[in-house]
Amino acid sequence: MTRVLITGRNGQLGQELAATPPAGMELRALDRASLDITSETSVTEAVGALRPDWIVNTAAYTAVDQAEQAREQAFAANQTGATYLAQAAERAGARLIQISTDYVFDGTLGRPARPDDPTRPINVYGASKRGGEESVLEILGDRALVLRTAWVYSATGQNFLNSMLRLMAERESLTVVEDQIGTPTSTKGLARVIFAAIQSEVHGIHHWTDAGVASWFDFAVAIHARAWLGGLLSRPCRIRPIASSEYPTRAPRPPDSRLDKSSLRSILGDPGEAWPDALDQVFARIGK
Ligand SMILES: NC(=O)c1ccc[n+]([C@@H]2O[C@H](COP(=O)([O-])OP(=O)(O)OC[C@H]3O[C@@H](n4cnc5c(N)ncnc54)[C@H](OP(=O)(O)O)[C@@H]3O)[C@@H](O)[C@H]2O)c1
């Protein structure tokens, strides 16, 4: 049995991992109350008690806009927390998967970012996540996997899908940014790949999202079509595309969040699922 410790049990990805343990793995998923990654003592005790073979760190400060004014908290979780986990993994002889983000890039390459492209975060959240990546790789070397993903959603999390469903139910029309592109990524596919990466002992830096490309506007239109056809809305909602300049946010966003997945696809022999198909599957779970 491979023992796997998962942090951030109540987050979108933490919940999905905890719900889908593959055969041959013994999972322990801990929420913040049981394992606060910003506390060295808490990390040392949890890792010491569970003696995991692998740690999957899904815990993070993920409030991207709030992070601009909460720099210390963002770095405490995303850099220092990752450092404590890597140090504890090193002492326990465990491997670590650090979940990271497309926000370590500025999104100006004009093509999907490759794992070895130079990073250049443009907001505090991205800088703090990059800090975590650097620490983990420095401490654990090839016993670490930094897995960058983007635009993560699930049926139950706080995410774009659920924000859209709420707004579509409340309003007759909605404006959504059209000039930021990426790939919506269901936690289901991401969890499958994380477990496969454990089984194949993948290390280094790799990227994973579902397959294909969309703008936030495209994603909203796809959500609306499914919500309307599925009877989740009492009347249709008109979706209008706008430019990012018409929707200012405290934290700047990269215009292009596409990630090049080829390295992990070839190691795992998994091309990933088209994002609209993954969205269909999530809709099948909504309300169940
Ligand atoms: N969501 C995205 O679009 C996206 C995109 C790219 C990368 N990622 C990365 O993917 C990973 C999973 O994201 P997600 O969407 O599942 O995030 P999420 O739903 O926001 O969940 C994050 C979890 O981390 C927990 N947490 C925060 N600080 C903690 C601490 N000090 N100790 C222990 N737990 C703590 C939170 O606990 P509470 O429930 O108590 O607040 C929450 O349950 C993160 O590393 C994130 O940076 C996410």
The ligand as an ORCA input file, in Angstrom:
! r2SCAN-3c Opt
* xyz 0 1
  N      -8.731     27.031     -8.565
  C      -7.993     27.246     -9.643
  O      -8.481     27.722    -10.680
  C      -6.527     26.875     -9.648
  C      -5.777     27.154    -10.801
  C      -4.416     26.801    -10.815
  C      -3.846     26.210     -9.719
  N      -4.597     25.986     -8.597
  C      -3.954     25.373     -7.447
  O      -4.579     24.134     -7.244
  C      -4.578     23.821     -5.845
  C      -5.985     23.451     -5.412
  O      -6.838     24.556     -5.676
  P      -8.382     24.525     -5.283
  O      -9.113     25.174     -6.400
  O      -8.753     23.172     -4.812
  O      -8.351     25.551     -4.064
  P      -9.494     25.857     -2.997
  O     -10.771     25.229     -3.381
  O      -9.427     27.329     -2.744
  O      -8.962     25.094     -1.709
  C      -7.804     25.448     -1.053
  C      -7.827     24.756      0.278
  O      -6.606     25.098      0.950
  C      -6.940     25.243      2.295
  N      -5.935     26.034      3.000
  C      -5.676     27.357      2.868
  N      -4.705     27.718      3.728
  C      -4.353     26.589      4.398
  C      -3.439     26.308      5.427
  N      -2.671     27.275      5.948
  N      -3.335     25.038      5.879
  C      -4.118     24.067      5.385
  N      -5.038     24.266      4.434
  C      -5.153     25.523      3.943
  C      -8.291     25.911      2.323
  O      -8.849     25.671      3.574
  P     -10.219     26.364      4.074
  O     -11.276     25.542      3.404
  O     -10.158     26.171      5.533
  O     -10.142     27.778      3.625
  C      -8.986     25.212      1.173
  O      -9.705     24.086      1.635
  C      -3.975     25.026     -5.149
  O      -2.621     24.788     -4.929
  C      -4.128     26.142     -6.160
  O      -3.107     27.124     -5.984
  C      -5.925     26.295     -8.549
*
